[in-house]
């Protein structure tokens, strides 16, 4: 059965025979309601679930003001909350395997048919969680904001760049020196020259007003980001088959829709940033040719830290499906 046929079948059964009493699930989000990730993944998921169940199954979303983003895994494992909307980098010390998904192309259908999501789910179930969805943040995710244009090879040679575990390999692979700092420190650090640039997703630069203290956007864009939705396994098991079908269908639809949603947001943001005076600056030809491979290799290396044999299995599945970057 194809994914679309499966989703349709799920929907056909999900709209019947639900219990009369409404079931409300509490979802803990790593981002506030007005942030683009929540607005375009978590809240639409809640709307879809309510619609598909005719209001019999609902999701209440609470954010990092309730539990900080880096501390959210444990309360969901313990069942204090039913669901978690997050990124694997936030709990990388416990479960780094999720970063492996970001070493693949942003193709939700092929990720599922290849078995990657099933293997990811197998790993997280050992932690008491079910992997419901991995929603891509667009077809491509990252760039660097820079104070000065790229003029040499390696492209970031001699520069101090704010990084994360996700894109530090790209910084190092193009000659830069990565440094870790809270997102809240990026503006002042760019303004004062403590750093020469920062790795960022394609959306959020305008919101943080980093265009006021940086002048260039690096190209090519690179890499992918996946936003993860997990569910406490006991909460999942307590649902009826019809309710589980609804959640599965809604999760799959969100995965398919999120690429276009975030590609549109990124294009709108780039246009705005250029209006504000930012310019595009190109990696050297040698760096541009290798950047996707460097990113992918780094993502898989991180996945293997805690993922072990299941990370290797995911990598093999991705390779066989033609999903590797």
N, C-alpha and C positions, 0 to 999 in steps of 0.2 A: 504493500500500500504506500502511495506517495505521501509526503508530509501534508500536502494540501488536502488530499482525500482523508487522511487521518484526522486533520483539524476539523473538516466538515463533519465527519462521523462523530467526533467528540461533541461538536456543537449540537448535532441532531439529538443526541441522547441527553445532553446537559440541560436542554430546555424543558425536560419533562421530569416528573417524579421527584422533584426536590422537596425536602421537608418543609412543612408550613412555617416553622420557627426560623427566623433569620439567623445566620451564622456570621459573626463579625470577627475578622482577623486583624490583629494589630501588627502593622508593618513598621519597623524601625529603619529610618533612612539616614544615610551618612551626610545628606545635604538638606538644607531647608527647603520649604515648599516653593519659594520664589527662585530657586536655582535651576538652571537649564536642565540638569540631569533629572531632577525630581519632576519638573514640569513636563518633560517629554518622555519619561519612562514610568516612574512610579505612579503618578496621578492618572495617566491614561490607562495603566493596568487596572487600577481600582475602578475606573469608569467602565472598562470592558467587562470586568467580572460582575459588577452590579447589573449591567445591561444584559449579559448572557444568562444570568440567573434570575432575571426579573426582580431584582432586589433581595433575593433570598440569601445571597452570599455577598458580603461587603468587606472592604478593606479600609481600615482607619490608619492614616499615615502620621507618624510622629518623627521628629527630626533630631539632629545632634544637640539641640538644647536640652533634650531629655537624657541622652547618653552620648558622650563624645564619640566621634567617628572611629577612633582607634581602639575604643573599648566596647564595641557593639557585638562582637562575635559571641562572647561568653553569655550575655543575657539571652540571646536567641537560642543558643545551645541549651540553656537551662530552662527554656520555655516561658521566660518572663514575657517575651514577645513571640508572635507566631512566625513572622517573616523578617527578612533583612534585605535591604537594598544598599549595595556597597560596591567597593572595588577591592580586588584581592591584595593590592599593595597595602591596604589598611590592616591586614592581619597576616603579613608576609612571613612572620616568624613562626606562625602556627600552620599555615597552609599556603605555600607559594605556588602550587600547581596551577592555579588559575591564570597566572601570567603566561602560561604556555598557549592559551587560546589567543592571546594577543600576538603570538608569533605566526598566526595564520591570517589568510585573507578574510575580510569582513563579509562572509557569505553564510548567513544563518542556516539556510536550507542545507548546504553541503556540510556544514559543521555537524548538524544533527544526523544526516544520512550516513556520514562517515563513522559515526559512533563516538566522536570526541566528547559530546555533551554527556552521553551515557557513562563514559569512563570518568569524566569529571564528577558526575553524580555519584559514582561508585566510591570515589575517594572521599567526597564530603559526607557521605552517609556514615563513614567511620567516625566522623566528628559529630554525628547527631543531626546533620542537616541534609536537606534535599536540594539539589541544584535545579531550580525551575527555569531560569532564563539567563542568557548572556546576550544583552542588547548592544549592538555596535554603536559607537559614537561616530557615525559617519563611515564612509568608505576608506578614509584616511584620517589620521588623528592629530599629528604633532607638527610643530615647527619651533624655531627659536626666535625670540625677540632679542634684538641686539642694539647696542648703543651706536656701533660703527658698522659700516658695510663689510662684506667679505671681499677680500682683495688678494688672498694668497692661497697656497696649498701646503699644508692642510688647512681646511676652511676655518676652523676655530683655533688655529695654532696660537698658543700663548694667552688665550682668553680664559677668564674665570666665569664659569657658567653655572647658574643654579640648576641642579639636576634632581633626579629621583632614581630609585632602583630601576625604574622602567626604561628611562632613556639615557642613563649614565654611559652605557656602552657606546652610544652614538657620539656623545660628547668626547669621550676618550678616543674613539676611533677616528675622529676628525680633528684631533690635536688639542682639544680643550682640557681644562682641569675642572671636574665637577665639584660642586659644593652643595651641601644639604642645608636648607634653611626653611622655616615656616613660610607658607605662602604670604602671610601678612607682612613679612619682611622684604618681599621682592621690590616693592615700590621704592622704599627708602634706599635699598642697596643699589638699585639702578641709578637713582637720583644722585647718590654720592660717589658712584664709581667703585663701590665695594665689589660689585660683580659687573661683568661686561655684557651679560645677557642671561636669559633664562629659557629653559625648555618649557613649553606650554602646549595645552590643547588648542585647537583652532577657535574654540569659543571660550569666552571668559576674559579675554584681554581687554575688551571694551568695558566690561562690568567693573574690572579692577582699575581701570584708567591707566594701565601701564603704557599706553601710547603717549602719555605725557612725559615719560622718562625714558623712552626707547624710540628709535627711529626706523628700524628695519625689521622685516619679516623674512626669515630664511626660506629658501626654496631649493630643492623640492620638499614638499610635505612628506611625512613618512609615518609608518607604523599604524597600529590600530589600538583602540581602547574598547574594552568590554565592561558594561555595567551589569553586575550580577544580582540576581534575585534568588535568595535561598529561603527555605522554609524549615522550621523545626520539624524533625522527622516524626515526632509523636503527634504534633498538630496535623501533619499531613495524613498520618495513618488514621486519625480520628474522623476524617472527612468521609463522606459517602463517595462511591465511585463516580456519581454524577457531579459532585462538587470538585473532585479531583480532575475530571474531564474539563470542566469549565476553566479551572486554573491553568491547565496545560494548554488549552486552546488560546486563552488570553495571552499567556506568556509567549507562545509561538507567533501570534499576530504582532505583539509589541516588538519582538526581534526583527520581524520582516519590515516593520514600518520605521524603525528607529534610524536606519541608515539614511533614508531620504530626509527624515526630519532634521538630522544633524548636518547633513550636507547642505541643506537649505540655510540653516542657521550660520554655518561657517562661511558660505558665500556672502550672506548679508553682512556678517561681521567684517570680513576682509574689505568689502566695499566701504564700510564706515571708517575703518582704520586708515585706508588710503585717503579718504576725504579729510581725515584729521592730520594728514601729512606724512604718514608712514610710507615707506617704499619697500619694494621687494629686492632682495639681494640673493644671488645664486651661489650655491656650493660649487667648489671646483668640479670639473668633469669627473675626476677620479673619485671624489667623495660622493657625488651624486649617484654614481654607478653602484656604489657599495652600501649606501646608507640603509636600504631595506634589509639586506642580508645581515648587516651588523645588528640592527634592531631585533630581527627575528632570532638570531643566535643568542643574543642577550636574554630575550624573553624565555627561551627554552632552558638556558643555563639556570635561570632563577627558578623555573618550574621544577627542575630536578632537585633543588635543595631539600625540599620536603616531599616531593612527589614520587621519587624512587621509580619503581617498576611501572606504576600507573602513568607517570609522566612519560616514560619511554614508550608505553603503549599508545598514549595520545599522539606522540610525535610520529610514530609509525602510521597511525590512522590518518594523520594529516598529510603525510608524505604520499601514501597510497591514493588519497583523494585529490591530490594536486593542490592542496591548500597552503603549502608552505610558501612564505614570502620569497 
